[in-house]
Amino acid sequence: MFEERVMEKVKSEMVRVEHEMSEKLKEKVDLEFARVAQEMKQKLKIATVAMVVVGAIVGIWTSLTV
């Protein structure tokens, strides 16, 4: 009887710890997704500005050489 109660407590504690760890992992994954998304938005802005600048340079170059 005592052993059964101990085993039940151990099992419930294992389930609790497993749940807590999976929640923490989920939080870390969500934070990492948010960080990567923010980083990609920043890189996209930089790439867009670079394309506009290159387009302007090509436009100016074309108008000067024609």
Sequence and secondary structure as in RCSB ss.txt:
>XXXX:A:sequence
MFEERVMEKVKSEMVRVEHEMSEKLKEKVDLEFARVAQEMKQKLKIATVAMVVVGAIVGIWTSLTV
>XXXX:A:secstr
 HHHHHHHHHHHHHHHHHHHHHHHHHHHHHHHHHHHHHHHHHHHHHHHHHHHHHHHHHHHHHHHH 
